[in-house]
Amino acid sequence: MLWIEKYRPVTLDQVVGQEAAVSRLRSFVARNNLPHLMVTGAAGTGKTAALECTARALYGDSWAENTTVIPAADLFSQGRSYLEADDRFSHLYRKEWSLLANFKYIVRWYASLKPLDADFKMMIFEGADRLPMEIQAALRRTMERFSATCRFAFCTIRPGALIPALTSRCYPLFFLPLSDEVVARSLREILRNEGVAKGRVSQDDLDLVVHAGRGDLRRATMLLQVLVESGGGTPVSEITQSEPGAVVARAFQFMRDHDGPSALRTFESLMVDYGLSGKEVLGELRKAVKREYNDPRIARMLADADHRLGRCESDFIQVNALVTRIMQEVFP
C-alpha cells in the first residue's frame, strides 16, 4: 500500500503544519456550519485532506454520502471518457451532450440532492483552476441556488485563475508550504510506524528527501517509501531525478541551440502529456538551470514568470513567454 494513502490524515488533529487553517475549520465544525471555501496553497500541503477531515467531523459515518469530490484537472484533461468510466458520473452522463453541458448537469444534480442526516452537503473541486470560464460563471448561479443545502469548496494552487464572482463568495483559507522541520518529523514518525530500523535510512538521506520535497509532504513521503523499499541501494539523487526533469533538460538544450519551435513543443508536452502545472514546469526548469547554466538573468525571468503564473488564466501563455524571453535575452 502506498504510504501517501496509508498515512493520509483522517482527523483535523492529524493535519500538520497548518495551524491557522485547521483552527478555522475546527471553528466551523463546532458551529455545525460552513461557508463556501476557497482553499489555496502549494501541492502536498493538505488542502483536500483537510476538507475531507472536516467532512468526517461534520457528518460522522455518513461523510462519504454527503461529500462529492470532483477532480477538475482529470475531468477536463480526459474529457467525456472520464465521465463514462467513473461510476459516480456514468449514470448521469449523456452521450449526445457536450462535456460542458454534462458537467453543469452533474454538478446541479449532486448539489440538489438532499443531505443525509445533515443540514447541508459538501462539494469539493480539486484543481479548481482548471475549470473553464463558462463553467465558473455557471457555478456562480448554482452556488446561489443551492447554498442552503450544498456548500462548495474550491481547492487550487492558482487562485488567480478563478473569476472574482466565485472568489468573492468564498471564505479564503491559505495552506502554507510545510517547513523542513514539520516534514522531517512526519517522515520519522512514518519510519517508526513502519518498523524501519534506525540507521537503515541515514540522516543525510532523510535530509535529502526533505529537501527534495520542497514543502510537499506527499512528494517527500513517496520518495521516502521508494528509498526504503529499494533497500537504500538507490541514491536519493537518482530517485528524485524525474522523467519530466529529463524532458525539461532536453527543452533547455533546444533553447541553447536556438530551436525555438522544438523548445515550445517540448514544454507544452509537459503540461499536456505529463499534466504538469505551469509552476511545476518552472520548478523543473529551475533545477535544470542550476545544473546546466546558472545565469542570474534566467533566475530573474523565472521569478517574474512565477509571479505572473499566480495571477493569470493560461499557464501555456506564460511558459511560452518565458521560453521566448530566455531565447531572446540569454541565447540571442
MARFINU-786967 format. One line per field, with one value per residue (C-alpha): residue number from 1; residue in one letter; x, y, z. Coordinates in steps of 0.001 Angstrom, whole numbers, always signed. Layout:
N
num: (NUM_...)
residu: (a_...)
c1: (X_...)
c2: (Y_...)
c3: (Z_...)
***
This chain:
332
num: (1_2_3_4_5_6_7_8_9_10_11_12_13_14_15_16_17_18_19_20_21_22_23_24_25_26_27_28_29_30_31_32_33_34_35_36_37_38_39_40_41_42_43_44_45_46_47_48_49_50_51_52_53_54_55_56_57_58_59_60_61_62_63_64_65_66_67_68_69_70_71_72_73_74_75_76_77_78_79_80_81_82_83_84_85_86_87_88_89_90_91_92_93_94_95_96_97_98_99_100_101_102_103_104_105_106_107_108_109_110_111_112_113_114_115_116_117_118_119_120_121_122_123_124_125_126_127_128_129_130_131_132_133_134_135_136_137_138_139_140_141_142_143_144_145_146_147_148_149_150_151_152_153_154_155_156_157_158_159_160_161_162_163_164_165_166_167_168_169_170_171_172_173_174_175_176_177_178_179_180_181_182_183_184_185_186_187_188_189_190_191_192_193_194_195_196_197_198_199_200_201_202_203_204_205_206_207_208_209_210_211_212_213_214_215_216_217_218_219_220_221_222_223_224_225_226_227_228_229_230_231_232_233_234_235_236_237_238_239_240_241_242_243_244_245_246_247_248_249_250_251_252_253_254_255_256_257_258_259_260_261_262_263_264_265_266_267_268_269_270_271_272_273_274_275_276_277_278_279_280_281_282_283_284_285_286_287_288_289_290_291_292_293_294_295_296_297_298_299_300_301_302_303_304_305_306_307_308_309_310_311_312_313_314_315_316_317_318_319_320_321_322_323_324_325_326_327_328_329_330_331_332)
residu: (m_l_w_i_e_k_y_r_p_v_t_l_d_q_v_v_g_q_e_a_a_v_s_r_l_r_s_f_v_a_r_n_n_l_p_h_l_m_v_t_g_a_a_g_t_g_k_t_a_a_l_e_c_t_a_r_a_l_y_g_d_s_w_a_e_n_t_t_v_i_p_a_a_d_l_f_s_q_g_r_s_y_l_e_a_d_d_r_f_s_h_l_y_r_k_e_w_s_l_l_a_n_f_k_y_i_v_r_w_y_a_s_l_k_p_l_d_a_d_f_k_m_m_i_f_e_g_a_d_r_l_p_m_e_i_q_a_a_l_r_r_t_m_e_r_f_s_a_t_c_r_f_a_f_c_t_i_r_p_g_a_l_i_p_a_l_t_s_r_c_y_p_l_f_f_l_p_l_s_d_e_v_v_a_r_s_l_r_e_i_l_r_n_e_g_v_a_k_g_r_v_s_q_d_d_l_d_l_v_v_h_a_g_r_g_d_l_r_r_a_t_m_l_l_q_v_l_v_e_s_g_g_g_t_p_v_s_e_i_t_q_s_e_p_g_a_v_v_a_r_a_f_q_f_m_r_d_h_d_g_p_s_a_l_r_t_f_e_s_l_m_v_d_y_g_l_s_g_k_e_v_l_g_e_l_r_k_a_v_k_r_e_y_n_d_p_r_i_a_r_m_l_a_d_a_d_h_r_l_g_r_c_e_s_d_f_i_q_v_n_a_l_v_t_r_i_m_q_e_v_f_p)
c1: (+0_+1247_+2304_+710_-2655_-1861_-828_-3354_-4976_-8420_-8926_-8060_-5607_-3514_-3160_+328_+1865_-1377_-2448_-4240_-6316_-7111_-8166_-10657_-12035_-12480_-14495_-16800_-17270_-18021_-20811_-22011_-21890_-19645_-19301_-18254_-14458_-11541_-8625_-5301_-1712_+1060_+688_+1027_+189_-3032_-5802_-8121_-7200_-8172_-11529_-12191_-11292_-13754_-16443_-15765_-16076_-19336_-21109_-19597_-20194_-22216_-19425_-18846_-22524_-22586_-19321_-18702_-15120_-14718_-11141_-11422_-7927_-8518_-12013_-11138_-7929_-9608_-12964_-16105_-14209_-13581_-17301_-18105_-15537_-16321_-19159_-20182_-20950_-21575_-25286_-25765_-23633_-25424_-23520_-25376_-24338_-21064_-18569_-19528_-23238_-22658_-20529_-23119_-25872_-23849_-22928_-26526_-27727_-25342_-25947_-29705_-29572_-30978_-28248_-28256_-28955_-27406_-28356_-26070_-23644_-20167_-18919_-15122_-13454_-9826_-7667_-10336_-8023_-8672_-12384_-13250_-14631_-18050_-18218_-17122_-19852_-22425_-21171_-21872_-25564_-25542_-23977_-26704_-29494_-28372_-26425_-28991_-28291_-24798_-21523_-18835_-15079_-12546_-9006_-6362_-2681_-3534_-6383_-5848_-7403_-10796_-13203_-13957_-17627_-16576_-13776_-15880_-18481_-15932_-14095_-10335_-8098_-4387_-2203_+1481_+4329_+5398_+8647_+11537_+11161_+7499_+8218_+11200_+9157_+6361_+8803_+10476_+7067_+6300_+9608_+8802_+5308_+6702_+9282_+12218_+15333_+17384_+20305_+18603_+17819_+20723_+20226_+21869_+19396_+16472_+17686_+17943_+14388_+13093_+14934_+13605_+10063_+10255_+7437_+5324_+4733_+3069_+6111_+8518_+6528_+6563_+10332_+10904_+8937_+10918_+14164_+13184_+11793_+14895_+16909_+18873_+20786_+19437_+20913_+18398_+19641_+18640_+15235_+14446_+15515_+12100_+11210_+9782_+13158_+14873_+12347_+12983_+16742_+16154_+13942_+16635_+19134_+16769_+16786_+20567_+20593_+18198_+15492_+12505_+9685_+11102_+11576_+7989_+6562_+8556_+7331_+3745_+4018_+4942_+1646_-472_+1092_+2526_-171_+2265_+1084_+2986_+4574_+5713_+7302_+9104_+10357_+11830_+13340_+14879_+16666_+17898_+19214_+21177_+22764_+23437_+23566_+23458_+22744_+21251_+19253_+17361_+16759_+15088_+12993_+11867_+10861_+8860_+7130_+6333_+4727_+2614_+1523_-149_-2297_-3006_-5554_-3265_-152_+655_+927_+3204_+5521_+5774_+6510_+9280_+10883_+10774_+12281_+15145_+15980_+15883_+17892_+20197_+20712_+20249)
c2: (+0_+3468_+5388_+8587_+6810_+4828_+7982_+10356_+12368_+11223_+13820_+17501_+16739_+14759_+17671_+19023_+22433_+24296_+25515_+28668_+26954_+23953_+26236_+27968_+24646_+23457_+26572_+25831_+22265_+23492_+25714_+22958_+25456_+26015_+28849_+28317_+27940_+28966_+26765_+27761_+26645_+24594_+20909_+18388_+20803_+19053_+21067_+18276_+16039_+18791_+19251_+15505_+15563_+18429_+16375_+13440_+15756_+17267_+14144_+11229_+7854_+9414_+11773_+9976_+10184_+13904_+14755_+14891_+15384_+16410_+16315_+19127_+18627_+14939_+15545_+18335_+16671_+13315_+14687_+12625_+9341_+10240_+10687_+7409_+5465_+6932_+5097_+8288_+10062_+7387_+7028_+10770_+11104_+11877_+10938_+13435_+16349_+18234_+17883_+21295_+20519_+17176_+18820_+21504_+18900_+16621_+19478_+20682_+17115_+16496_+19955_+19411_+16082_+16233_+15824_+12636_+13457_+16912_+20484_+20702_+18635_+19463_+19603_+19837_+20830_+19666_+21624_+24304_+26490_+24057_+24940_+26743_+30279_+29173_+26575_+29092_+31501_+28710_+27648_+31130_+30675_+27115_+28331_+30942_+28494_+25617_+27387_+26306_+22602_+22472_+24207_+24481_+24271_+25143_+23757_+25358_+26213_+29161_+31289_+33965_+31604_+31796_+34594_+37222_+36218_+32884_+34024_+36820_+34264_+32101_+32283_+32135_+29537_+29502_+26405_+27241_+25132_+22881_+23671_+21209_+20539_+19543_+17299_+15643_+14986_+13392_+11192_+9987_+9055_+7069_+5218_+4327_+3123_+1014_-547_+624_+28_+3025_+3512_+1909_+5435_+7708_+11257_+12534_+10605_+11823_+15408_+14950_+13578_+16522_+18963_+17261_+17518_+21341_+21675_+18979_+16241_+13962_+14040_+13570_+10567_+8951_+9474_+8003_+4860_+4378_+4819_+2284_-307_-81_-1193_+2029_+867_+3632_+7109_+9770_+11932_+9177_+8713_+12399_+12657_+12535_+11915_+15468_+16717_+14931_+16383_+19903_+19397_+18456_+21527_+23714_+22301_+23254_+26829_+26912_+25562_+28346_+25811_+27752_+25642_+22416_+24049_+25345_+21978_+20189_+22485_+22211_+18416_+18589_+20336_+18247_+14759_+14818_+17013_+19457_+22898_+25987_+26323_+22683_+23273_+26298_+24183_+21599_+24348_+25974_+22719_+22335_+25899_+25272_+22177_+23444_+27235_+29149_+32641_+35377_+36728_+33441_+33436_+36849_+35688_+32615_+34832_+37112_+34139_+32607_+35899_+36067_+32424_+33191_+35852_+34576_+32348_+30471_+28574_+27943_+31639_+32411_+29430_+30213_+33861_+32777_+30497_+33241_+35780_+33449_+32796_+36496_+37818_+34952_+32955_+35575)
c3: (+0_-819_+2266_+957_+1277_+4421_+6322_+4800_+7643_+8761_+11520_+11681_+14510_+12008_+9563_+10283_+9797_+9041_+12454_+11296_+8601_+10821_+13670_+11373_+10110_+13707_+14479_+11541_+12782_+16324_+14967_+12625_+9807_+6831_+4300_+708_+773_-1429_-296_-1830_-1388_-2926_-3818_-996_+1818_+2885_+1238_+97_+3040_+5491_+3774_+3934_+7645_+8082_+6359_+8694_+11695_+10397_+9149_+11063_+9406_+6579_+5497_+2172_+1228_+1990_+214_-3523_-4750_-8393_-9785_-12318_-13762_-14560_-15864_-18273_-19467_-20214_-21296_-21690_-21368_-17706_-17058_-18794_-16744_-13299_-11519_-9740_-13007_-15647_-14774_-15305_-18430_-21727_-24884_-27042_-24790_-24782_-21929_-20529_-20665_-18914_-16238_-15498_-15257_-12946_-10599_-10398_-9815_-6907_-5455_-5474_-3603_-100_+2550_+4607_+8289_+7889_+7055_+4038_+1993_+601_-2968_-3349_-6624_-6797_-9228_-9485_-11590_-14474_-14561_-17838_-17581_-18795_-16031_-13409_-14477_-14288_-10843_-9525_-10262_-8896_-5645_-5266_-5992_-3757_-982_+1614_+1058_-508_+337_-2309_-1684_-4392_-3972_-6149_-6370_-8651_-7239_-9891_-12463_-10734_-11554_-8878_-8915_-7365_-5063_-3575_-2480_-650_+2658_+1899_+3550_+2740_+3223_+3637_+2224_+5080_+6853_+6647_+10390_+10015_+7017_+8751_+11900_+9861_+7932_+11140_+12541_+9387_+9685_+13320_+12410_+9565_+11883_+9795_+11850_+12906_+10587_+7613_+6395_+7223_+8430_+5258_+3080_+5173_+4813_+1043_+879_+2917_+652_-2492_-1134_-1106_+1413_-280_+2315_-232_-2510_+405_+1678_-1758_-2092_+1363_+500_-2703_-768_+1915_-499_-2689_+323_+357_-2712_-4929_-4353_-3395_-6278_-8716_-7096_-7334_-10998_-12636_-16260_-16558_-15324_-18199_-20666_-19337_-19715_-23356_-23872_-22303_-24792_-27630_-26307_-26246_-29832_-30943_-31839_-30516_-32029_-30570_-27160_-27117_-28210_-25505_-22741_-23969_-23917_-20225_-19470_-21863_-21718_-18180_-16614_-15001_-13982_-15075_-11639_-11730_-15132_-13690_-10797_-13174_-15340_-12262_-11400_-14981_-14986_-11782_-13309_-16824_-16996_-13729_-15074_-12821_-15771_-16042_-12277_-12561_-15510_-13572_-10652_-12960_-14583_-11192_-10124_-13278_-13034_-9721_-11390_-14882_-16576_-19000_-17948_-21613_-22465_-19504_-20076_-23792_-22985_-20588_-23173_-25798_-23400_-22418_-26049_-26933_-23998_-22945_-26150_-28908)
***
